[in-house]
Amino acid sequence: MSEDEKRGRTQKASGGDDWVCPRAIGGRGRLRRSLMETALLICLAQGPAHGYLLIELVNDMVGSQTRVDPGSVYRVLRALEEAGSVVSTWEEQTSGPSRRTYDITERGRFLLAQWAEFLERRVHALTTLAEMARSALGDDAERLLQNAGVDLDGAFD
């Protein structure tokens, strides 16, 4: 196969343009953080929330794809705040300790729009690749997975 043919196949699978992720993804840790970042921004675009609620919501959104631990969520929130995508304030409670409430900024809304665009393009590319793989394997794809007993749940952990 010529280099031009290889490039043509790559362009068909990836969408063929040079658009890139808002924050370059590299490795499982980066993918995990990207999933949490996007989920946090989605939650905050719906309204301010405190950390514990955000942990629960993020776990509901991406917990089947990655392990969501409180420390990671707070690290991502801190990084988003340092980048100007999120702001936080301390909220006094009538009983118990104060709690930090987070809210999205205009910059955060822009980052979320970038993530939405990136994810839509990634889904298209991944769907195309999956279809190409299944087509190349024919009826063997299901048999191979069943015989191997592969469990893809938590594949990003």
Backbone as a chain_set.jsonl record, in Angstrom:
{"seq": "MSEDEKRGRTQKASGGDDWVCPRAIGGRGRLRRSLMETALLICLAQGPAHGYLLIELVNDMVGSQTRVDPGSVYRVLRALEEAGSVVSTWEEQTSGPSRRTYDITERGRFLLAQWAEFLERRVHALTTLAEMARSALGDDAERLLQNAGVDLDGAFD", "coords": {"N": [[0.847, -1.182, 0.0], [0.553, 2.198, -0.849], [2.025, 5.273, 0.471], [0.28, 7.428, 0.137], [-2.193, 6.098, -0.044], [-2.314, 5.02, 2.538], [-2.423, 7.383, 4.038], [-4.888, 8.352, 3.129], [-6.641, 6.424, 4.158], [-6.261, 6.9, 6.901], [-7.163, 9.54, 7.085], [-9.865, 9.19, 6.434], [-10.751, 7.74, 8.632], [-10.25, 9.478, 10.768], [-11.527, 11.83, 10.223], [-10.155, 13.638, 8.773], [-9.177, 16.272, 9.16], [-7.312, 18.936, 10.785], [-8.101, 19.573, 13.362], [-7.743, 19.875, 16.862], [-7.745, 18.471, 20.194], [-8.985, 20.356, 23.014], [-7.257, 20.26, 25.187], [-4.399, 18.544, 24.962], [-4.617, 15.051, 24.74], [-3.034, 12.389, 26.377], [-2.238, 9.241, 27.108], [-3.558, 7.0, 29.684], [-3.982, 8.276, 32.194], [-4.295, 10.942, 31.481], [-6.535, 10.748, 29.868], [-8.419, 9.908, 31.738], [-8.476, 12.14, 33.443], [-9.419, 14.013, 31.613], [-11.998, 13.06, 31.086], [-13.143, 13.46, 33.62], [-12.818, 16.242, 33.868], [-14.439, 17.238, 31.781], [-16.946, 16.229, 32.585], [-17.241, 17.557, 35.069], [-17.374, 20.243, 34.197], [-19.74, 20.102, 32.709], [-21.603, 19.578, 34.766], [-21.316, 21.959, 36.295], [-22.104, 23.854, 34.44], [-24.777, 23.627, 34.612], [-25.353, 24.769, 36.975], [-24.193, 26.2, 40.13], [-22.296, 24.172, 42.46], [-21.378, 22.152, 45.295], [-18.376, 20.434, 46.36], [-18.769, 17.67, 47.261], [-21.264, 16.947, 46.15], [-20.596, 17.283, 43.447], [-18.712, 15.231, 43.136], [-20.364, 12.967, 43.391], [-22.09, 13.364, 41.167], [-20.282, 13.363, 38.997], [-19.281, 10.79, 39.221], [-21.609, 9.363, 38.595], [-21.827, 10.088, 35.923], [-19.377, 9.308, 34.577], [-18.382, 7.131, 35.887], [-18.543, 4.484, 35.008], [-16.585, 4.337, 33.162], [-14.18, 5.145, 34.218], [-12.285, 5.261, 37.277], [-13.518, 7.21, 39.841], [-12.239, 9.195, 42.156], [-12.371, 11.129, 45.182], [-10.079, 12.796, 45.686], [-8.91, 13.106, 43.131], [-10.965, 14.452, 41.789], [-11.048, 16.883, 43.209], [-8.467, 17.807, 42.631], [-8.679, 18.247, 39.865], [-10.675, 20.213, 39.887], [-9.261, 22.26, 41.213], [-7.237, 22.766, 39.315], [-8.818, 23.637, 37.174], [-9.825, 25.952, 38.333], [-7.468, 27.429, 38.695], [-6.887, 27.861, 36.037], [-8.837, 29.628, 35.368], [-11.314, 28.739, 34.59], [-13.195, 27.945, 36.359], [-14.717, 29.175, 39.335], [-14.57, 29.527, 42.902], [-16.324, 29.728, 46.019], [-16.59, 30.196, 49.559], [-19.119, 28.818, 51.483], [-21.137, 29.582, 54.13], [-22.481, 27.495, 56.653], [-25.465, 26.68, 58.485], [-25.259, 24.751, 60.373], [-22.48, 22.748, 61.116], [-19.364, 22.533, 59.217], [-18.104, 25.144, 57.014], [-18.612, 25.086, 53.462], [-17.109, 24.66, 50.258], [-18.214, 26.098, 47.314], [-18.588, 25.664, 43.858], [-18.451, 27.269, 40.656], [-19.036, 27.775, 37.172], [-17.12, 29.68, 34.811], [-17.143, 32.149, 32.15], [-14.978, 31.517, 30.556], [-14.729, 28.815, 31.243], [-17.105, 27.858, 30.172], [-16.545, 28.202, 27.485], [-14.409, 26.38, 27.248], [-15.836, 24.017, 27.756], [-17.485, 24.012, 25.498], [-15.515, 23.587, 23.572], [-14.681, 21.01, 24.348], [-17.056, 19.595, 23.822], [-17.196, 19.78, 21.036], [-14.777, 18.486, 20.35], [-15.251, 15.911, 21.444], [-17.474, 15.061, 19.933], [-16.293, 14.864, 17.41], [-14.347, 12.938, 17.99], [-15.951, 10.74, 18.7], [-17.127, 10.215, 16.236], [-14.836, 9.487, 14.737], [-13.945, 7.247, 16.224], [-16.169, 5.563, 16.039], [-16.177, 5.093, 13.29], [-13.697, 3.739, 13.065], [-14.27, 1.47, 14.661], [-16.323, 0.288, 13.156], [-14.865, -0.274, 10.834], [-13.02, -2.124, 11.863], [-14.692, -4.225, 12.737], [-15.788, -4.91, 10.271], [-13.507, -5.775, 8.932], [-12.916, -8.057, 10.418], [-15.202, -9.547, 10.184], [-17.531, -12.12, 10.91], [-15.965, -13.075, 12.946], [-15.368, -11.3, 15.022], [-17.229, -11.145, 17.279], [-17.055, -13.815, 18.178], [-14.332, -14.022, 18.873], [-14.116, -12.216, 21.042], [-15.957, -13.335, 22.86], [-14.854, -15.909, 23.289], [-12.459, -15.229, 24.5], [-13.291, -14.156, 26.842], [-13.327, -11.44, 27.509], [-13.585, -8.559, 29.483], [-14.7, -5.472, 29.176], [-15.525, -3.435, 30.817], [-14.647, -0.662, 32.797], [-12.338, -0.12, 31.383], [-10.651, 2.077, 31.238], [-9.525, 2.496, 33.668]], "CA": [[0.0, 0.0, 0.0], [1.349, 3.412, -0.945], [1.861, 6.224, 1.579], [-0.936, 8.203, -0.121], [-3.334, 5.265, 0.325], [-2.331, 4.956, 3.999], [-2.914, 8.674, 4.523], [-6.311, 8.407, 2.804], [-7.357, 5.612, 5.147], [-6.192, 7.603, 8.179], [-8.04, 10.707, 7.023], [-11.252, 8.743, 6.475], [-11.079, 7.315, 9.989], [-10.142, 10.562, 11.748], [-12.267, 13.019, 9.821], [-9.329, 14.268, 7.762], [-8.767, 17.659, 9.357], [-6.277, 19.117, 11.799], [-8.654, 20.071, 14.618], [-7.169, 19.134, 17.988], [-8.389, 18.506, 21.492], [-8.686, 21.586, 23.748], [-6.071, 19.946, 25.994], [-3.915, 17.318, 24.33], [-4.778, 13.822, 25.513], [-1.912, 11.472, 26.276], [-2.2, 8.198, 28.119], [-4.757, 6.731, 30.478], [-4.176, 9.296, 33.222], [-4.814, 12.151, 30.832], [-7.899, 10.452, 29.438], [-9.213, 9.894, 32.968], [-8.637, 13.527, 33.863], [-10.253, 14.679, 30.608], [-13.385, 12.657, 31.34], [-13.607, 14.153, 34.828], [-12.893, 17.68, 33.583], [-15.627, 17.483, 30.974], [-18.119, 15.967, 33.422], [-17.344, 18.662, 36.033], [-17.845, 21.434, 33.482], [-21.157, 19.884, 32.395], [-22.346, 19.779, 36.023], [-21.283, 23.368, 36.693], [-22.868, 24.629, 33.454], [-26.173, 23.524, 35.041], [-25.508, 25.572, 38.181], [-23.149, 26.024, 41.145], [-22.419, 22.968, 43.282], [-20.26, 21.915, 46.215], [-17.517, 19.324, 45.978], [-19.322, 16.336, 47.495], [-22.286, 16.725, 45.121], [-19.905, 17.121, 42.174], [-18.124, 13.886, 43.114], [-21.453, 12.033, 43.105], [-22.565, 13.572, 39.796], [-19.237, 12.909, 38.067], [-19.27, 9.328, 39.282], [-22.765, 8.906, 37.826], [-21.589, 10.328, 34.496], [-18.233, 8.617, 33.969], [-17.904, 6.062, 36.762], [-18.431, 3.211, 34.304], [-15.422, 4.414, 32.278], [-12.967, 5.412, 34.979], [-12.457, 5.347, 38.726], [-13.664, 8.599, 40.28], [-11.957, 9.332, 43.578], [-12.509, 12.537, 45.591], [-8.832, 13.544, 45.517], [-8.759, 13.461, 41.719], [-11.961, 15.47, 41.451], [-10.602, 18.166, 43.773], [-7.287, 18.258, 41.864], [-9.169, 18.783, 38.591], [-11.335, 21.487, 40.204], [-8.207, 23.255, 41.488], [-6.6, 23.12, 38.035], [-9.785, 24.446, 36.426], [-9.88, 27.265, 38.982], [-6.221, 28.128, 38.357], [-6.96, 28.235, 34.619], [-9.882, 30.628, 35.19], [-12.516, 28.113, 34.041], [-14.099, 27.729, 37.49], [-14.476, 29.991, 40.534], [-15.16, 28.918, 44.093], [-16.578, 30.582, 47.178], [-16.912, 29.452, 50.772], [-20.512, 28.998, 51.861], [-21.361, 29.334, 55.558], [-23.582, 26.575, 56.958], [-26.086, 26.939, 59.789], [-24.637, 23.767, 61.259], [-21.377, 22.08, 60.447], [-18.336, 23.403, 58.646], [-18.365, 25.819, 55.739], [-18.259, 24.259, 52.313], [-16.718, 25.389, 49.059], [-19.136, 25.946, 46.189], [-17.918, 25.943, 42.593], [-19.289, 27.763, 39.567], [-18.308, 27.862, 35.899], [-16.93, 31.029, 34.27], [-17.295, 32.206, 30.691], [-13.846, 30.745, 30.023], [-15.092, 27.418, 31.43], [-18.145, 27.534, 29.184], [-15.84, 28.072, 26.208], [-13.689, 25.104, 27.303], [-16.839, 22.968, 27.605], [-17.872, 23.998, 24.075], [-14.418, 22.921, 22.868], [-14.764, 19.585, 24.663], [-18.203, 19.036, 23.095], [-16.783, 19.65, 19.629], [-13.758, 17.448, 20.286], [-15.852, 14.602, 21.697], [-18.283, 14.699, 18.769], [-15.373, 14.428, 16.356], [-13.714, 11.697, 18.433], [-16.956, 9.685, 18.588], [-17.237, 9.889, 14.807], [-13.63, 8.754, 14.329], [-13.928, 5.948, 16.891], [-17.228, 4.755, 15.439], [-15.675, 4.68, 11.98], [-12.679, 2.71, 13.291], [-14.935, 0.254, 15.143], [-17.003, -0.312, 12.005], [-13.823, -0.822, 9.955], [-12.461, -3.306, 12.528], [-15.685, -5.308, 12.656], [-15.879, -5.302, 8.869], [-12.294, -6.535, 8.597], [-12.977, -9.348, 11.107], [-16.407, -10.279, 9.815], [-18.216, -12.806, 12.016], [-14.989, -13.464, 13.96], [-15.252, -10.321, 16.116], [-17.982, -11.589, 18.463], [-16.504, -15.086, 18.633], [-13.04, -13.766, 19.516], [-14.35, -11.591, 22.339], [-16.614, -14.294, 23.744], [-13.912, -16.973, 23.64], [-11.415, -14.685, 25.368], [-13.888, -13.728, 28.105], [-12.876, -10.076, 27.73], [-14.47, -7.666, 30.192], [-14.251, -4.122, 28.834], [-15.947, -2.455, 31.822], [-13.507, -0.091, 33.525], [-11.159, -0.227, 30.532], [-9.783, 3.246, 31.366], [-8.963, 2.569, 35.029]], "C": [[0.888, 1.239, 0.0], [1.105, 4.31, 0.263], [0.605, 7.063, 1.394], [-2.184, 7.41, 0.261], [-3.462, 5.166, 1.846], [-2.89, 6.249, 4.582], [-4.416, 8.811, 4.279], [-7.14, 7.613, 3.793], [-7.379, 6.308, 6.501], [-7.147, 8.786, 8.172], [-9.502, 10.298, 7.072], [-11.652, 8.366, 7.893], [-11.113, 8.485, 10.963], [-10.922, 11.807, 11.38], [-11.462, 13.878, 8.864], [-8.975, 15.716, 7.975], [-7.823, 17.751, 10.542], [-6.803, 19.653, 13.125], [-8.111, 19.227, 15.754], [-7.989, 19.342, 19.245], [-8.057, 19.813, 22.207], [-7.488, 21.435, 24.689], [-5.601, 18.599, 25.494], [-4.037, 16.119, 25.263], [-3.553, 12.957, 25.297], [-1.942, 10.477, 27.408], [-3.48, 8.094, 28.914], [-5.022, 7.801, 31.528], [-4.771, 10.559, 32.642], [-6.25, 11.942, 30.369], [-8.841, 10.488, 30.636], [-9.503, 11.325, 33.433], [-9.552, 14.279, 32.894], [-11.721, 14.326, 30.785], [-13.943, 13.395, 32.553], [-13.763, 15.643, 34.577], [-14.161, 18.01, 32.817], [-16.887, 17.297, 31.799], [-18.323, 17.091, 34.447], [-17.883, 19.924, 35.362], [-19.32, 21.314, 33.109], [-22.007, 20.147, 33.64], [-22.436, 21.253, 36.365], [-22.006, 24.268, 35.696], [-24.359, 24.61, 33.814], [-26.43, 24.295, 36.331], [-24.407, 25.289, 39.175], [-23.391, 24.762, 41.971], [-21.209, 22.857, 44.2], [-19.555, 20.606, 45.835], [-18.125, 17.95, 46.125], [-20.384, 15.994, 46.449], [-21.623, 16.495, 43.759], [-19.286, 15.731, 42.049], [-19.197, 12.854, 42.762], [-21.918, 12.135, 41.649], [-21.559, 13.07, 38.77], [-19.167, 11.387, 38.062], [-20.44, 8.738, 38.493], [-22.521, 9.03, 36.325], [-20.513, 9.43, 33.904], [-17.694, 7.461, 34.801], [-17.787, 4.709, 36.094], [-17.193, 3.178, 33.407], [-14.108, 4.618, 33.02], [-13.296, 5.452, 36.471], [-12.489, 6.83, 39.113], [-13.4, 8.645, 41.778], [-11.972, 10.815, 43.946], [-11.237, 13.356, 45.379], [-8.618, 13.992, 44.085], [-9.722, 14.553, 41.315], [-11.513, 16.831, 41.971], [-9.356, 18.692, 43.06], [-7.708, 18.874, 40.535], [-9.875, 20.116, 38.827], [-10.318, 22.593, 40.468], [-7.538, 23.721, 40.194], [-7.535, 23.975, 37.188], [-9.891, 25.846, 37.008], [-8.625, 28.073, 38.652], [-6.22, 28.605, 36.912], [-8.037, 29.28, 34.347], [-11.168, 30.066, 34.616], [-13.606, 27.91, 35.096], [-13.73, 28.728, 38.585], [-15.117, 29.27, 41.716], [-15.332, 29.963, 45.177], [-16.889, 29.676, 48.365], [-18.319, 29.823, 51.184], [-20.67, 28.627, 53.335], [-22.579, 28.437, 55.732], [-24.175, 26.937, 58.318], [-25.58, 25.945, 60.821], [-23.553, 23.049, 60.469], [-20.413, 23.071, 59.825], [-18.789, 24.089, 57.355], [-18.01, 24.866, 54.602], [-17.989, 25.14, 51.106], [-17.706, 25.062, 47.94], [-18.428, 26.42, 44.928], [-18.925, 26.408, 41.558], [-18.415, 27.898, 38.324], [-18.213, 29.327, 35.467], [-17.193, 30.987, 32.763], [-16.17, 31.41, 30.016], [-14.122, 29.239, 30.136], [-16.154, 26.967, 30.446], [-17.529, 27.361, 27.799], [-15.087, 26.742, 26.152], [-14.661, 23.936, 27.129], [-17.316, 22.881, 26.153], [-16.789, 23.316, 23.235], [-14.452, 21.411, 23.103], [-15.905, 18.933, 23.889], [-17.837, 18.802, 21.631], [-15.769, 18.516, 19.471], [-14.378, 16.061, 20.444], [-16.727, 14.151, 20.542], [-17.401, 14.197, 17.634], [-14.711, 13.105, 16.717], [-14.684, 10.527, 18.314], [-17.088, 9.255, 17.131], [-16.036, 9.058, 14.365], [-13.601, 7.36, 14.943], [-15.004, 5.017, 16.339], [-16.794, 4.23, 14.08], [-14.628, 3.576, 12.123], [-13.304, 1.401, 13.751], [-15.638, -0.466, 14.0], [-15.998, -0.949, 11.057], [-13.236, -2.106, 10.55], [-13.432, -4.479, 12.432], [-15.84, -5.806, 11.229], [-14.679, -6.162, 8.468], [-12.328, -7.929, 9.227], [-14.188, -10.185, 10.716], [-17.062, -10.882, 11.046], [-17.272, -13.177, 13.155], [-14.96, -12.534, 15.178], [-15.958, -10.799, 17.384], [-17.393, -12.87, 19.034], [-15.202, -14.874, 19.395], [-13.22, -13.172, 20.904], [-14.991, -12.563, 23.326], [-15.652, -15.379, 24.205], [-12.837, -16.488, 24.606], [-11.972, -14.278, 26.733], [-13.476, -12.319, 28.484], [-13.954, -9.248, 28.413], [-13.96, -6.243, 29.966], [-14.738, -3.055, 29.802], [-14.728, -1.966, 32.577], [-12.234, -0.107, 32.724], [-10.184, 0.938, 30.705], [-9.164, 3.38, 32.747], [-7.466, 2.335, 35.038]], "O": [[1.856, 1.319, 0.756], [0.124, 4.145, 0.988], [-0.072, 7.383, 2.371], [-3.126, 7.968, 0.822], [-4.567, 5.219, 2.386], [-3.717, 6.228, 5.493], [-5.137, 9.329, 5.132], [-8.207, 8.055, 4.221], [-8.406, 6.307, 7.179], [-7.864, 9.011, 9.148], [-10.309, 10.991, 7.692], [-12.775, 8.644, 8.313], [-11.922, 8.489, 11.891], [-10.97, 12.754, 12.165], [-12.019, 14.758, 8.208], [-8.502, 16.357, 7.037], [-7.567, 16.756, 11.221], [-6.019, 20.142, 13.938], [-8.023, 18.005, 15.636], [-8.806, 20.257, 19.342], [-6.957, 20.338, 22.033], [-6.784, 22.411, 24.948], [-6.33, 17.612, 25.591], [-3.617, 16.165, 26.419], [-3.083, 12.804, 24.17], [-1.696, 10.839, 28.558], [-4.359, 8.952, 28.845], [-6.171, 8.192, 31.732], [-5.651, 11.175, 33.244], [-7.08, 12.846, 30.464], [-9.938, 11.04, 30.551], [-10.637, 11.663, 33.772], [-10.369, 15.094, 33.321], [-12.591, 15.187, 30.652], [-15.068, 13.893, 32.524], [-14.738, 16.247, 35.025], [-14.875, 18.951, 33.161], [-17.802, 18.117, 31.725], [-19.452, 17.528, 34.668], [-18.757, 20.594, 35.911], [-20.065, 22.29, 33.179], [-23.011, 20.854, 33.572], [-23.515, 21.749, 36.691], [-22.476, 25.342, 36.072], [-25.116, 25.475, 33.373], [-27.579, 24.461, 36.741], [-23.746, 24.254, 39.088], [-24.531, 24.337, 42.159], [-20.145, 23.405, 43.911], [-20.089, 19.791, 45.083], [-18.016, 17.132, 45.212], [-20.403, 14.881, 45.923], [-22.039, 15.615, 43.005], [-19.33, 15.123, 40.98], [-18.968, 11.972, 41.933], [-22.114, 11.12, 40.981], [-21.933, 12.427, 37.789], [-19.01, 10.772, 37.007], [-20.28, 7.73, 37.804], [-22.956, 8.18, 35.547], [-20.715, 8.848, 32.838], [-16.665, 6.876, 34.462], [-17.019, 3.862, 36.551], [-16.795, 2.11, 32.942], [-13.041, 4.295, 32.498], [-14.446, 5.652, 36.863], [-11.597, 7.597, 38.753], [-14.222, 8.196, 42.577], [-11.627, 11.663, 43.124], [-11.314, 14.502, 44.935], [-8.195, 15.122, 43.839], [-9.355, 15.475, 40.587], [-11.592, 17.826, 41.251], [-9.206, 19.904, 42.902], [-7.166, 19.899, 40.121], [-9.695, 21.053, 38.05], [-10.485, 23.722, 40.007], [-7.303, 24.913, 39.999], [-7.095, 24.934, 36.554], [-10.032, 26.819, 36.268], [-8.711, 29.266, 38.362], [-5.623, 29.634, 36.595], [-8.148, 29.772, 33.224], [-12.036, 30.83, 34.193], [-14.779, 27.728, 34.771], [-12.561, 29.082, 38.74], [-16.072, 28.509, 41.557], [-14.593, 30.945, 45.247], [-17.377, 28.557, 48.209], [-18.673, 31.001, 51.228], [-20.376, 27.501, 53.737], [-23.585, 28.6, 55.042], [-23.473, 27.439, 59.195], [-25.486, 26.264, 62.007], [-23.715, 22.783, 59.279], [-20.612, 24.284, 59.892], [-19.737, 23.654, 56.701], [-17.204, 23.951, 54.773], [-18.564, 26.218, 50.957], [-17.991, 23.896, 47.665], [-17.753, 27.449, 44.931], [-20.089, 26.006, 41.571], [-17.206, 28.11, 38.42], [-19.121, 30.116, 35.728], [-17.433, 29.925, 32.188], [-16.398, 30.718, 29.023], [-13.787, 28.477, 29.229], [-16.117, 25.843, 29.946], [-17.937, 26.488, 27.034], [-15.119, 26.052, 25.133], [-14.349, 22.971, 26.432], [-17.527, 21.783, 25.639], [-17.093, 22.566, 22.308], [-14.274, 20.628, 22.17], [-15.743, 17.835, 23.357], [-18.135, 17.75, 21.066], [-15.889, 17.688, 18.569], [-14.072, 15.148, 19.678], [-16.725, 12.968, 20.199], [-17.732, 13.213, 16.973], [-14.53, 12.245, 15.855], [-14.296, 9.442, 17.879], [-17.152, 8.062, 16.835], [-16.198, 8.04, 13.692], [-13.267, 6.391, 14.26], [-14.773, 3.817, 16.19], [-17.015, 3.063, 13.756], [-14.663, 2.588, 11.389], [-12.912, 0.332, 13.284], [-15.558, -1.69, 13.889], [-16.24, -2.036, 10.532], [-12.984, -3.066, 9.823], [-13.037, -5.592, 12.087], [-16.005, -7.005, 11.006], [-14.825, -7.153, 7.752], [-11.823, -8.883, 8.635], [-14.19, -11.402, 10.9], [-17.142, -10.243, 12.095], [-17.734, -13.558, 14.23], [-14.559, -12.96, 16.261], [-15.345, -10.85, 18.45], [-17.247, -12.995, 20.25], [-14.991, -15.48, 20.446], [-12.543, -13.585, 21.846], [-14.609, -12.607, 24.496], [-15.635, -15.732, 25.384], [-12.358, -17.257, 25.44], [-11.208, -14.076, 27.677], [-13.293, -12.03, 29.666], [-15.104, -9.234, 27.974], [-12.92, -5.856, 30.498], [-14.405, -1.882, 29.635], [-13.869, -2.761, 32.957], [-11.146, -0.108, 33.299], [-9.01, 0.81, 30.357], [-8.361, 4.284, 32.977], [-6.843, 2.363, 36.1]]}, "num_chains": 1, "name": "protein.A"}
